[in-house]
Amino acid sequence: MAPQTVCIIPAYNPTRELALVAAACLDSGIDHVVVVDDGSRTEAAGAFEALPDSPRAHLLRHAVNLGKGAALRTGLNYAYCRFPEARAFVTADADGQHAAADIARVAREAMEHPGELVLGAREFTGDAPFRSRAGNLATRWMVRLVAGRRLADTQTGLRAVPRELAPLLLRIPAAGYEFELDMLLAAKHSGTPIREIAIRTIYIDGNRGSHFNPLVDSMKIYFVLMRFCGIALVTAALDNLAFVAAYSLTGQILASQVAARLAAMAFNYSAARKAVFQSRQPHAGTLGKYALLVGANLWVSYGLIQLIVRTTHAPVLWAKIAAESLLFLANFALLRDFVFTGEARGAGPGRATRVGRCLPSAP
């Protein structure tokens, strides 16, 4: 069968724009549209009743509001299992801010570049609403830090997800807007290339149809970075406690550094791999690189401690804390780009870890 594209539209208390978006998608060449009613109120029933009466239009429902991320997962799971010939799953917002022509362009781009995550990047100029500017600014610098990518629009709802990436996204626990950031991290650490194309920026009634809360949802997004900081603080506490204990017994900086690193690395490796970088690479591919990084870091840290103690006569523990603080961002970047990344292996059609399997659809 010929490859197909499916458009997934999460909808919570939508207006009549939803039906227009769905119809425009079908008219523009999208093969199927999957709308997910994320527990909308009864007043929004008319918006769903106005959806195109077509076998290519599919409506799924949540009994209660679970969040945009949960709605996207529901749509992805349905589309992945229902349409095995689909090579890309396009996601679009229900409020009409994505032009049908742009949705079709993103779909075509995904078909022309199989295996890549395609983002429709908006331009935040002119009369762009505050909540849209705030949402994008809240994550742009963080994506650059955490994922090592400079993206123009990190919060765009118009994306084309390659089939190979969908099983990984279905395992992401995030239920709200932070799901879209975790999607970028999953792409980064599965070796999925990310491509951006420029799209029109459309805001209807000041984008009042958006349910993005600049304060609450931005804090949820920042939690991704906070996970690393929290893990780093716990690791530092373990490391320093072990260093103090070993130094009080031996009086040797190097021996104490080795003991401290051994005490801290078991916790840090597992926590960073799972909670921060969401890496699913086999341990055989990451543990050796992690050990190499720890060894190199140990010697650099040891040299910095010696230098600080000799030049400033500071206590050894304070010198150690200063040295580790200087190495913090460097360690993060190396974990991101050297240890927990699949990009070096390349990516392409058919490449994925643990590709999902579905039961045959009922006739």
N, C-alpha and C positions, 0 to 999 in steps of 0.2 A: 504493500500500500504506500501511497505517496506520503511524505512527511507532512504533519499538520501542526498548526499553532492553536493554542487555547488561551483565551483571555480570562483572567480571574479577577473579579471585582468584589472586594469586601465592602459591605454596606451596613451602616448603623444609622437608623432614622433618616434615610435618604429622602431627597425631593424628587420631583418628576424628571430631574436631570438624569437620574439613573437609567431610565428606560431609553432616553436619547443616546446615552453613551453605549448601552448594550446594542441598540439597533445600528448605530454608526459603526461599531466594531464588526458586526456581521456583514454590513454593506461594504466595508473596506477590505474584505478578504480574509478576516480571521475566521477560522473554521468552526470554532465553538466558543461560547461565552458561558462562564460559570459564575453566577452571582451567589455570594454567601451573605444571607441575612443574619447579622450578628446580634440577635436578640432585640430587634427594633421594637418600638412601641406600636400599639395598634393603630395610632394615627398615621403611621407610615405605610399602612397596608396598601393604599392606592398606588404607591410608587412601585411596589412589587407586582401588583396586578396589571400594571401598564407595560410590563416587560414583553418583548416580542413573543408572539405565539408561534414558536418554531421549535422543531426537534433539535436545533443547534443551540438553543438557549436552555440553560440548566439552573435551577434554583435550589440551593441548600439552605438549611436553617439551623441556627443555634437557639436553644430554648431560652437562654439568658445571654446577656452581653458578656463576652469573654475577652474582647480586645482585638485590635487589628491584626496582631501577630497570630493569634489563635485562628482568626477567620482566614488568613492567608494559608496557614497550615491545612485547614480543612479543605480549602479549594485546591491546594497543591496535591493533597492526598487523593482527592476524588479524581482530579484530572490525570494524575500519574497512573492510577489504576484503570480508569475508564477509557483512556485514550493511549494505548501502548505505542501507537505510531507517532504521537506528538513528540517533536524534538525540542520544543521550547514552550514555556508557560509564561505568557505576558501578564503582568499585574498592572492594574490601573485603578485610579480612585473613582468613587461613585459621584463626585460632586461636579463633574463636567470640566475640570481644569485641564484635562488632557484632550487635545484635538484628535479626532479619529484618524486624521492623516498621520499624526505623530505616533499613535499606537501602531498603525500599520507599518510605519518606517522602522520602529523598534523591532517589530516582528520580523521584518525582512532582514534587518541587520543581524538578528539572531540566526536566521537561516543561512545567511551568507558566511557567518563566522560561528560554526557549530562548536559547542563546548565552552562558549564565552558568556559571561554575565554582562548583559547590555543595559546601561542606565540611560534614561532620557533626562538630560541635564537642563534645568531651567536657568534663566538669567534673572538674578534678583536686582532689578533696576526699576527706576520709575516709581510706580505706585504699589510695589509689592507689599502686602500686609505685614505688620510687625511679627505676627506669630510665625509666618513663613520665613522671614529673615532670621528670627531668633532661633527657630528650629535648625536651620542650616548652619548658622554660626556656632551653635552649641556643639556641633559634631564635626565640623570640617577639620579643625586643627587636631581633634582627637583621633580621627580616622588616619590622618597623616602620621600621628605618633604611634598608634596601636597597630595599624595595618601597613604602615610604610607607603601609603599611596596618597597622592594629591588629587582629590576629586572636587569637581566644581559644585556638585549637588549630592550630598550624602543622604538626604531625606526624601529624594524623589520617590513617588509611588509608582511611576511608570518604569517598569523593569522587564527584561526578558530573562527568565531563569532557564538555563540549559537543563535538559532532562537528567544529566549526570549529577547535577548539584542537588536536585530535589530531595533525595533520600537523606542527605546530611541536614538540610533545612528542616525536615520533619522531626528531627531529634532536638532541635533548639527549643528550650523550655520557655523562652520569653513570649509573653502573650500580648504585649502592647506595642508601641511604636519602636521600642528598643529592638524588636525583632529585625527591623530593617538594617540596623547597624550590625547586629550579630550575623546577618546574611553576608555583609561585606567581609567580616572576619572569617566566616566559614569559607568564602570564596578564596580569600588570601591563603588560608592554611590548608586548602585542598588542592592548591595549584591551579585554580580556575582563573583565567585571565579576565580582567574587568575592562570593558569598553564603554566610553561615554559618547553620546551623540546629542547635539543641541536640539531642543524642542521649544515650541511656543510656550509662553507663560500666560495662562488664562486664570483670572480671578473673578468669580461671580459674587456680587454683593459683598466685596471685601473679604471673600473667602470664608464667609460665615458658616458654610457647610462643613468646614474642617472641624474635627473634634480634637485636634492637637492642642494640648495645654502647654504653653511655653515653659512654665515653671515645673510642673509635676512631671511631664514627659521628658523634659531635658534632664531632670535629676535621674530618672530611670536610665536614660542613655549614658549619663556620666558614670553610672554604677559599673559599667564595663571597665573603665579606667580605675575606679575605686577598688575593684577586685584585685588588680595588680598591686596597687598601693598597700592594701590590707595584707596580701600575701607577703609583700616585701617587708612590711613592718614585723610580721610574725617571724619571718626568716631572720631578720636582723636581730630580733630579741634572742632567738635560739643561738644564733651565731655568737653574739656578744657574751651571753651567759656561759657558753662553752669556752669561749676565749678567756674570760676572766678566771674560770675554774682551772683551766689548763695552765695559764700564765702564773697563777698563784702557786702552782705545784712545781713548775719547771723553770720559770723565769726566762723562758726562751720564746721570742716572738714567732719564729717560723714554726716551731713545733705546736705552739698554741693556735696559730692560723690553720694548720692542717687539721687539728682536732676540731676546731670550730666549723670548718667547711664540711667535714664528714658528718658532723651532727646536724647541720642545717640542710645539706643538699637533698637528703631523702624526702623531706617534707616539701622543699621548694620545687623539686623536679615534678612531682606528681601534681601539686597544686597549680603550678604555672601551666603545665601541659593541658590539664582538664578545664580549669576555671577561667583562665585568661585567654590562652591562645586557641583553645578548642581544637587542638591537634589530634588527629586520629591516625597519624603515622605509626607504624610499628616501632616498638621500643628499640629494635635493632638499628633503626635509622636515626634515632634521636638520642638515645642514652650515651652512646660513644661521643657524639658531638657535645652533649651537655657536660660530660666528664672532662673533655678537653677544654671547654670554656671555663669550668670551675678551676682547673689546674692553672690555666693562663691567668685567670683573675686572681688566684691566690698569690702568684709571684708578683703581679703588678701591685696588688694591695700591700704585700709585704714590703716592696720597694718604697711605696708612698709612705707607709708607716715609719720606716727607717728615716726617710728624708725629713718628714715632719718632726720626728723626735729630735733629730740632730740639729735642725735649723731653728726650731722654736722652743725646744726643751719641754714640750707639752707632755703630760702623762700619756703612757702608751695607749690606754683605752680611748682617750679623747682623740689621739692621733688615728687610731683605727676607725673611729666613727667618722672623722673627717675624710679619711681615704675612701671609705665605702660610700659616703655621700657623693664624692666626686665621680665615682664609677657607676652610680645608679642608672643614669640614662643610657650610658654605654652598654651596660649589662642588658637593659631592656631591649635595645636595638639589636644586640647580638642574639638574644633569645628569639626575637621576632624573625630575623632575617637569616640566621645561621642554624639554629637548632630546630625550632618549631615551624618550619615552612616546607611546603611541598613544591614550591615554584621551580626549584632546580631540576626537578624531574620532568618538567614540562606538563602540558595538559592538552587534551585533544578529545575528539569524539570517542565515546566509549570508555573513557578513563574515569573511574570513580572507585571509592572504597565502599565495599559492602553495598552494592547496588540493590535497591529494594525490589521485592517480589510481591506480586498481587495475585489473588485468586482470580480465575476467569470470571468475566462479567456474566450475570444471568442473562439468558436470551430475552 
